[in-house]
């Protein structure tokens, strides 16, 4: 089930996102901007296990005109993204290559780049977001861009 993330989820997403640059970038944006800004929305994909625990399958950050996605087990909900992209197509989709590759079939007119060191996420005026510039976000990113 995909739902909007709230402050009550912060402990769960922190644990899930802290180990890889894709997750750390999402986590930094959440810590910097919170959950109430109009330019940022965070969704989580959760399931309830048989033991009653909540399992996090993925996190989707919609930030200005970009999407940063992260799913450790490559469980990207393409139906959810297809609905969102039907409303407003992003300028950029960034994340781990296996995650972004799933989205690429929805955005067939976009260019796919792999092996990118840093995704360069910008604000509404196309200015690089200062809080997301650091070396801790460098990795093996994949990008879909118009």
RAGI-V820922 format. One record per pair of residues at least 12 apart in sequence whose ideal C-beta (glycine too) atoms are under 8 Angstrom apart, sorted by the first residue. I is the first residue (numbers start at 1). GAP is how many residues later the second one is. D is the distance in Angstrom with one decimal. If there is no record, write none. Layout:
BEGIN
i:I gap:GAP d:D
i:I gap:GAP d:D
END
This chain:
BEGIN
i:1 gap:44 d:7.3
i:1 gap:45 d:5.9
i:1 gap:46 d:6.8
i:2 gap:41 d:5.4
i:2 gap:42 d:7.1
i:2 gap:43 d:5.0
i:2 gap:44 d:7.9
i:2 gap:58 d:7.7
i:2 gap:75 d:5.8
i:2 gap:78 d:4.9
i:3 gap:40 d:6.8
i:3 gap:41 d:6.4
i:3 gap:43 d:7.0
i:4 gap:31 d:7.9
i:4 gap:37 d:6.6
i:4 gap:38 d:7.1
i:4 gap:39 d:5.8
i:5 gap:25 d:7.6
i:5 gap:30 d:6.5
i:5 gap:37 d:4.0
i:5 gap:38 d:6.3
i:5 gap:39 d:4.8
i:5 gap:54 d:7.3
i:6 gap:29 d:6.0
i:7 gap:27 d:7.8
i:7 gap:28 d:6.1
i:9 gap:35 d:6.2
i:10 gap:20 d:7.3
i:12 gap:32 d:7.9
i:12 gap:42 d:7.0
i:12 gap:44 d:5.8
i:13 gap:13 d:7.8
i:13 gap:14 d:6.9
i:13 gap:17 d:7.0
i:13 gap:29 d:7.8
i:13 gap:31 d:6.6
i:13 gap:43 d:7.0
i:13 gap:46 d:6.0
i:14 gap:13 d:6.3
i:16 gap:40 d:4.8
i:16 gap:43 d:6.8
i:16 gap:56 d:7.3
i:17 gap:42 d:6.3
i:17 gap:53 d:6.6
i:20 gap:50 d:7.1
i:20 gap:52 d:8.0
i:20 gap:76 d:7.2
i:20 gap:119 d:6.9
i:21 gap:115 d:6.8
i:21 gap:116 d:4.8
i:21 gap:117 d:6.2
i:21 gap:118 d:3.6
i:21 gap:120 d:7.5
i:22 gap:46 d:6.7
i:22 gap:47 d:7.7
i:22 gap:48 d:4.3
i:22 gap:72 d:7.6
i:22 gap:73 d:5.1
i:22 gap:74 d:5.3
i:22 gap:77 d:7.6
i:22 gap:117 d:6.8
i:22 gap:119 d:7.3
i:23 gap:36 d:7.2
i:23 gap:47 d:4.9
i:24 gap:112 d:5.8
i:24 gap:113 d:6.2
i:25 gap:36 d:8.0
i:25 gap:43 d:5.9
i:25 gap:94 d:7.5
i:25 gap:96 d:7.3
i:25 gap:107 d:5.7
i:25 gap:112 d:4.7
i:26 gap:16 d:7.3
i:26 gap:33 d:5.6
i:26 gap:35 d:4.6
i:26 gap:42 d:5.5
i:26 gap:44 d:6.0
i:28 gap:103 d:5.9
i:28 gap:104 d:6.2
i:28 gap:109 d:7.7
i:29 gap:32 d:5.8
i:29 gap:34 d:5.7
i:29 gap:39 d:7.6
i:29 gap:100 d:7.9
i:29 gap:102 d:7.2
i:29 gap:103 d:6.5
i:30 gap:12 d:5.9
i:30 gap:31 d:7.6
i:32 gap:99 d:4.6
i:33 gap:30 d:8.0
i:39 gap:24 d:6.8
i:39 gap:25 d:5.2
i:39 gap:84 d:7.5
i:39 gap:85 d:6.4
i:40 gap:21 d:7.1
i:40 gap:22 d:6.8
i:40 gap:23 d:5.0
i:40 gap:24 d:7.7
i:41 gap:20 d:7.8
i:41 gap:21 d:4.6
i:42 gap:17 d:6.7
i:42 gap:18 d:7.1
i:42 gap:19 d:5.4
i:42 gap:20 d:7.6
i:43 gap:16 d:7.3
i:43 gap:17 d:4.4
i:43 gap:19 d:7.5
i:43 gap:37 d:7.4
i:44 gap:12 d:6.1
i:44 gap:14 d:7.2
i:44 gap:15 d:5.5
i:44 gap:16 d:7.6
i:45 gap:12 d:4.2
i:45 gap:13 d:4.3
i:45 gap:14 d:7.6
i:45 gap:15 d:7.5
i:45 gap:26 d:7.3
i:45 gap:30 d:6.7
i:45 gap:32 d:5.5
i:45 gap:35 d:7.5
i:57 gap:14 d:6.1
i:57 gap:16 d:6.8
i:57 gap:18 d:4.3
i:57 gap:20 d:7.9
i:58 gap:12 d:6.5
i:58 gap:13 d:3.4
i:58 gap:14 d:7.9
i:58 gap:17 d:5.5
i:58 gap:18 d:6.2
i:58 gap:19 d:6.9
i:58 gap:41 d:7.9
i:59 gap:12 d:7.6
i:60 gap:20 d:7.5
i:60 gap:21 d:7.5
i:62 gap:22 d:7.3
i:62 gap:28 d:7.7
i:63 gap:58 d:6.3
i:63 gap:66 d:7.9
i:64 gap:57 d:7.7
i:64 gap:58 d:6.7
i:64 gap:59 d:5.5
i:64 gap:60 d:5.1
i:65 gap:25 d:5.6
i:65 gap:26 d:4.1
i:65 gap:27 d:7.1
i:65 gap:57 d:8.0
i:65 gap:59 d:7.4
i:66 gap:24 d:5.8
i:66 gap:25 d:6.3
i:66 gap:26 d:4.3
i:66 gap:27 d:7.3
i:66 gap:28 d:6.5
i:66 gap:53 d:7.8
i:66 gap:55 d:5.3
i:66 gap:56 d:7.3
i:67 gap:14 d:7.6
i:67 gap:17 d:7.9
i:67 gap:23 d:4.8
i:67 gap:25 d:7.3
i:67 gap:26 d:4.8
i:67 gap:27 d:7.2
i:67 gap:36 d:7.9
i:68 gap:25 d:8.0
i:68 gap:26 d:5.0
i:68 gap:27 d:6.0
i:68 gap:51 d:7.2
i:68 gap:53 d:6.9
i:69 gap:12 d:7.9
i:69 gap:24 d:7.0
i:69 gap:25 d:7.7
i:69 gap:26 d:4.5
i:69 gap:30 d:5.3
i:69 gap:31 d:7.3
i:69 gap:34 d:7.3
i:70 gap:25 d:5.7
i:70 gap:26 d:6.7
i:70 gap:29 d:6.5
i:71 gap:28 d:5.5
i:74 gap:24 d:4.8
i:74 gap:25 d:6.1
i:74 gap:28 d:7.3
i:76 gap:23 d:5.3
i:76 gap:26 d:4.4
i:76 gap:27 d:6.7
i:78 gap:24 d:5.9
i:78 gap:25 d:7.2
i:78 gap:27 d:8.0
i:78 gap:28 d:6.9
i:81 gap:22 d:5.9
i:81 gap:25 d:6.4
i:82 gap:24 d:5.7
i:85 gap:21 d:5.8
i:85 gap:22 d:7.1
i:89 gap:18 d:7.1
i:89 gap:57 d:7.9
i:91 gap:54 d:6.8
i:91 gap:55 d:5.7
i:92 gap:27 d:7.1
i:92 gap:29 d:7.4
i:92 gap:51 d:6.1
i:92 gap:52 d:6.8
i:92 gap:53 d:5.1
i:92 gap:54 d:7.8
i:93 gap:14 d:6.9
i:93 gap:17 d:7.5
i:93 gap:50 d:7.1
i:93 gap:51 d:4.1
i:94 gap:25 d:3.8
i:94 gap:27 d:7.0
i:94 gap:47 d:5.8
i:94 gap:48 d:7.2
i:94 gap:49 d:5.3
i:94 gap:50 d:7.8
i:95 gap:46 d:7.1
i:95 gap:47 d:6.4
i:96 gap:44 d:7.5
i:96 gap:45 d:7.6
i:96 gap:46 d:6.7
i:97 gap:17 d:5.3
i:97 gap:43 d:6.9
i:97 gap:44 d:7.9
i:97 gap:45 d:4.0
i:99 gap:43 d:7.6
i:100 gap:12 d:7.3
i:100 gap:42 d:3.9
i:100 gap:43 d:7.1
i:100 gap:44 d:5.9
i:101 gap:41 d:6.8
i:103 gap:41 d:6.3
i:104 gap:40 d:5.9
i:107 gap:37 d:5.4
i:109 gap:37 d:7.5
i:110 gap:34 d:4.3
i:110 gap:35 d:6.0
i:110 gap:36 d:5.9
i:111 gap:33 d:7.1
i:111 gap:34 d:5.5
i:111 gap:35 d:7.7
i:112 gap:30 d:6.7
i:112 gap:31 d:7.3
i:112 gap:32 d:5.6
i:113 gap:29 d:6.8
i:113 gap:30 d:4.7
i:113 gap:32 d:7.2
i:114 gap:26 d:7.6
i:114 gap:27 d:8.0
i:114 gap:28 d:4.8
i:115 gap:25 d:6.0
i:115 gap:26 d:7.9
i:116 gap:24 d:7.8
i:116 gap:25 d:4.3
i:116 gap:26 d:6.9
i:116 gap:27 d:5.4
i:117 gap:21 d:5.1
i:117 gap:22 d:7.4
i:117 gap:24 d:7.0
i:118 gap:15 d:7.8
i:118 gap:19 d:6.0
i:118 gap:20 d:5.4
i:118 gap:21 d:8.0
i:118 gap:23 d:6.7
i:119 gap:18 d:7.7
i:119 gap:22 d:5.0
i:119 gap:24 d:5.8
END
